[in-house]
Amino acid sequence: MRRAFWSVDLLQEMTALTFGLTFVRHGETQYNKDGLLQGQAIDCPLSEEGLQQAESAGRYLKDVKFSNLFVSDMMRARQTAETIVKHNSSCAGLQLVCEPLLKEKSFGIAEGKPVQELKDMAKAAGQSLAVFTPPQGETQEQVKQRVKEFWLKMVQQVGGEHWPNRGENDERSSAPHVEGEEADNLPVHVLVVSHGGYLSVTMRSLVDDLHCPLPEGYSRARMFSLSPNAGVSRFVLTLTKDNNAFEVSKIQCLFVNKGDHVKT
């Protein structure tokens, strides 16, 4: 029986592809500042503070050798990604792929309302905020399905574009244990710019479905917490090839929701 894509069983192959994966949450918007939910219906730009946060993220990431760029098609994420790319010479000539699968979670009738109202709605329904779905909003499972669809698309594209040629022996063909900022120098590195709610679901899926170990000293609560605006999370992945499909054989989390690069 052919392995499912979402399996993490190690595949016994001679060749592998190891690459970095950096997630960034968009910078602050006025809605963020005012404590209002945006979701999908409200597509507003970054605030002045958010633009400065994006600049800070761009300076922090300027030396990462990015090979692939993916961004939510919402304005706040696109502005953040464009600012990061502007600071990074390795991005010259790369296509910034606007991906609808990376949109923020839909909060239905709660969009445009204070976050506290969503909390009150969840409490009235007798549910925790993490699992509550407001009317006309997306469930966690629906967001998770989008995460999986993007993951499959991203893995197949990166594998197809960067898989080492037979007999080729370069840095991509090993599965090293990477520490801290060492991933900056990996020859293949993917940038994904998205949203707080979406990224929280992504982190949970990577841990629960791909069995990514938590970094030393991290709790599950910290791993799945909301990223600060322009916060950065980083992983290292190793792909193996099964017939014509690529599968994740190893995943390592270096850090999540790093925000000390953002100027306040």
Secondary structure, DSSP 4 states (H G I P E B T S, - for coil): -PPPTT--PPP--S--EEEEEEEEE---BHHHHHTB--TTT----B-HHHHHHHHHHHHHTTT----EEEEESSHHHHHHHHHHHHT-GGGTT--EEEEGGGPPPP-GGGTTSBHHHHHHHHHHTT--TTT---TTPPPHHHHHHHHHHHHHHHHHHHHHHHPPPTT--SGGG------GGGGGG-SSEEEEEE-HHHHHHHHHHHHHTS-PPPPTT--HHHHTSPPPTT-EEEEEEEEEEETTEEEEEEEEEEEEEE-TTS--
